[in-house]
Every structure is written in C-alpha cells, then in structure tokens.
C-alpha cells in the first residue's frame, strides 16, 4: 500500500458513506431512529458507529490515544452526521497526504496488539464496508431501496466524473 492507494481507499469510503447518508436523509425521523434489531439498533446508530469508528481510528493514528464514545443525542439527523463526517473526510485526506512508505509500515499498538498502519487502514475501511451492508438491509426494512456502494461503481462513477 502506498499513499496513492490510501487516497483511493479513503475516497471510496467517503463516496460510499455519502451515498448511504443521502438515502438516510430521505427517511422520516421515526424511520431514521427506529430500533430494527441491528447491531447498533437503528440506521442512525449504525451510521454513527461507522463514522465514529473512522474518527476513533484517525485520532489514534494521529495521537496514539483513545477517543471517547460520542453522545448519540448530538446526532439527531442524517444531516448532523453528514456534517461531522464531512470534516472527518477532510481530516483523513490531510492525514493521507502526510504518509510515506515508512509511516505506512510503522507499528501501531491497539488494545495490546501491534499492527502496521497500512493494515489498520485496511481494517477500518473494511469495517465500514461491513456495516454499510447492514445499513442497506436496514433501509430495505423501512421500505427504501439502498444505493449501490460497490467499489466497481465507485470506479465507474469517479472515472465518468473525470471525463465530463
């Protein structure tokens, strides 16, 4: 993995997250917060879990310290989550700009185990993909059709945007 690949992985992750947030923004407040029996309860809970997982990881990579859990009430709407996520996306891309082959291979301790930073980047983005799949199912449970968040669609979408 090199800095260019990190940029692409973060860009894909942001693209896919934004697509789900756009779908979530169309929900009623009751649909957005409805307890659906998912790992994190609701669509809001699962979106917040993804966002905070990404934020927590970036914070640890930058500072080496943990980050406290969010106050769910600070994120009552999809727009509130989208706004916070937008700042996180900018911070992650700025972080990616600082990476080198050496920093990507550097060891980072997480819960008593050491990983290379590049392994943790893969982990965090894969974690987000896993939970986006859950959100797709939750959207179906409230009667919505989820958007595609497949990597191939990201490639086609971004390539088409560049050629226009």
ABEGO torsion letter per residue (X at the ends): XBAAAAAAAAAAAAAAAAAAAAAAAABBAAAAABBAGBAAGBAAAAAAAAAAAAAAAAAAAAAGBBBBBBBAAABABAAAAAAAAAAAAAAAAAAAAABBAAAAABBBBBGGBBBBAAAAAAAAAAAAAAAAAAAAAAAAAAGBBBBBABAAAAAAAAAAAAAX
